[in-house]
Amino acid sequence: MEKKDKYIGRLLDDRYEIYEQIGEGGMAVVYKAFCHRLSRYVAVKIMREEMAKDEEFRRRFLSESYAIAMLSHPNIVSVYDVSHSEDVEYIVMELVDGITMKQYMEKRGRIKWKEVLHFSRQVSKALAHAHERGIIHRDIKPQNLMLLRDGTVKVGDFGIAALENEIHEEHSQAIGSIHYIAPEQAKGESPDARSDIYSLGIVMYEMLTGHKPYTGSTITEIAIKHMSSDAEPISKLVDDVPEEFERIVSKAMSYELDDRYATVNELLEDLNRLAQQQLINRDMVREEHPDVVPVRSVSEVSSERYSLRRRRSGRVAFMSGVLGGLVVVVLLFVFLWDFWLGEVFSPAQRISLPNFIGSNYDTLANNVDLVSMYDFKVTYIIDTESESGLILSQNPDPGRSMMITPEGIKVDLTVSTGVILTAVPDVINKDYREAMLTLSEAGFETEVENQTSASVTKDFVISTSPAVNEKISAGSTVYLVVSSGPEVSYISMPNLIGLSEDAAINKLENSGLSYGGSERVTSEYDAGTVIGQNISAFTEVEEHSKVHLRVSTGPWG
């Protein structure tokens, strides 16, 4: 019988309910959990028991966790909480709905350079945010980059991944990080911001070429190549990567520290400049103006030369007509071959291309028969009027006669990202500050409106607009109606001096005020007579205010 995981079903700190295991490493196991306090799913990384017994390791784990919990950036996996109890050490992180960059690369193979540029800029922004706060990742690799469905990249395991690697090294296990390790780290030196830049350079190289720059049969062999070799130029492996992009990657992964980017901001500047240049090149419309050579008017040409020119013009016109006719014939032949003659004379099997427009791409991608026959190339565009995954156009057009090849029929698809809709979380009867945090983490903006309420506690949410569970687009504003407490009524303070204590208390309660106690003092007045009140008579006070009395004990107490 399979041993049951002791954490599944457990409620940590009366807050995090563990649902299922979603990952593991040498140091910790990662679970999907539900936070009952903020009503959201999270990832909980629990340190293995044998690791938790090492006090020094526990100290470093907690120190790293507290440090990265201070990071807040859209391209960094958020750390929400760090906790430890008698038997559990764990951190609570954002639950990312996506795949690792390694999984994406395994699925796609070599990635188009424009996509790599998009991904690299996001990772650079994440590293810049961390480096500015003195935090070095130390283990940038595809396994630690999460790719969301909308193309967003999130960097995970800041600092923690380096501790994971120590576990592997202590047990003499080969680690995947050796392919991305900076030369100074391979030498045993302390890493700095430039080490993260080197590792990112290696990742960019692999995405662009589909190959790791340094391989070998042993860890030592690979490490030596990192410390002393130049990778094979990207241009020798692929021919569609811009020269400037190759220069950027080469500089980032230089094994000499002085030749590498000094800061990730410098790298990001070059990547942004390259991206901007591509936009300019795409949008630029080049107008070519033929050179105009001035000639004399016909009246300035002799009749003999004019006749000669006329004969030449006639021959040129004739030849132009012949060539034009040949071009038309060739184009007609190509057209007929593609749509008719090719099918007649070609022994290869051909089909009429189906119409994929209007279908859902995910459905196509999960159809084994279609995937085996077609080589789909997908371009995603934002189309707020179409649902996510809807195919908007295709090239070649539907109905085109296509030859079946072993590599598959190449079809370019344009697919809509749609509008990402998110349900409004339930924040009713929660403190408005907690509600604003919950909504912010769900991707919404918030605005607060106060309203009096006799049934909802002050500062707690009465209602939301849009309503709870209503699905709206990310980035939308959710309006919170927050209780300012019961409507305040004001009362004119009665004069209680001269009354007996019991009569004064009755008068307070009948007036909507509260009795707050009495102070006994010696005076010339009869015992039990009210001789003072802490709020002066005829003063406007809030309803239910407490009133304190001074009561005489008589001349002798």
ABEGO torsion letter per residue (X at the ends): XBBBBAABGBBBGGABBBABBAEBBAABBBBBBBBAAAGBBBBBBBBBAAAAABAAAAAAAAAAAAAAAABBBAABBBBABBBBBAABBBBBBBBBBBBBAAAAAAAAEBBBAAAAAAAAAAAAAAAAAAAAAGBBAGBBBAAABBBBAAGBBBBBGBGAAAAAAAAAAAAGBBBAAAAABBAAAAAGBBBBAAAAAAAAAAAAAAAAAGBBABBBABAAAAAAAAAABBBBBAAAABAABBAAAAAAAAAAABABAAABBABAAAAAAAAAAAAAAAAAAAABBBBBBBBBBBBBBAAABBAAAAAAAAAAAAAAAAAAAAAAAAAAAAAAAAAAAAAAAAAAABABBBBBBBBABGBBAAAAAABAAAAAABBBBBBBBBBAABBBGBBABBOBBBGBBBBBBAAEBBBBBBBBAEBBBBBBBBABGBBAAAAAAAAAAAGBBBBBBBBBBAABBBGBBABBOBBBGBBBBBGBBBBBBBBAEBBBBBBBBBBABGBBAAAAAAAAAAAGBBBAEBBBBBBABBBGBBABBABBBGBBBBBGBBBBBBBBAEAAX
